[in-house]
Amino acid sequence: MPEPTEETTAKHRAAVAAMKGAKTAMDAVLERNAALERALASARDALIDAKRYIARDVYLYRSGGNEQQSVHQLIDAHVAQLQKVLG
């Protein structure tokens, strides 16, 4: 097997350094993703907990006061959206 040249060794070292950088960046992205998932799960759980303290006949007026929506329905919609994102 031929002896590696300085150029080949330098290319190899550069490639290894690039892979280490890519791995570090990937680890950072995965940690950020995990943190965002924890935040979404926490928001979902907070909405579910808050819903317990809100009467079923509480409504929110929307569109300049012409339309009303149940707060429970609104919370359920947001919880469903969060659950869809979380999987």
N, C-alpha and C positions, 0 to 999 in steps of 0.2 A: 504494500500500500504506500503510495507516495506521501512524502512529508508535506503537511499543510504549509502553504506560503503565508507570509505576514498579511497579505491582502485577504486571503481566505479566513484567517483567524480574526482579522478586524471585522469582516462582514459578519462572521458568526457571533462575535461579541455584540455587535450593533443589533443583530436580530434578537439575541437573548435579552438585551436591554429593552428593546421595543416590546417584546412579549411581557416582560415584567411590568412595564408601564401600562400595557393594555390590561393586564390582570388587576393591577391596582385600580385602574379606572372602572373596570367591570365590578370589582368588589364595592367600590363607592356607589355605583349605580344600584346594585342589588340592595345595599344597606338603605339607601334613600327610598327605594321602592318598598322595602319592608316597613320603614318608618311611616310612609304614606298610608300603607295598608292598615297599620296600627291606629293611625289617626282617623281613618274612615270608619274602622270598626268601633272606635271609641265614640265617634259622632252618632253612629247608628244606635249604639247602646244607650247613649244619653237621650236620644229622641224617644226610644222605647220607654225608658224610665220616666221621662217627663210626661208622656202620654197618660200614665197612670194617675197623674195628679190633675188632669184636665177633664172637666165634665164632658160627656158625650154631646151635649147640646150647645157647645161653644162654637160660634161661627166667626169666620174672618170675612170682612167685606172687601171685595176686590173691584177693580175697574171703576173707580170713582164712586164706590158704594152701591152700584147697581147689581152686583152679583155677590152672593155669599157662598162660602165653602166651609164645610165642617173642618175644624182644626184636626180632628182625628183622621179625616180623609187626607188632609195635607201631610200630616206626619207619616201616615201609611205610605203615601206616594214617595216621600223622601227616603223612608226606610227601604222600600222596594228598589229604588234607584241605587242606594248605597249597597244593598245586598247583591244587585246585579253586577256592580263594579267589582265587589269583593269575590264574587263567584260562589 
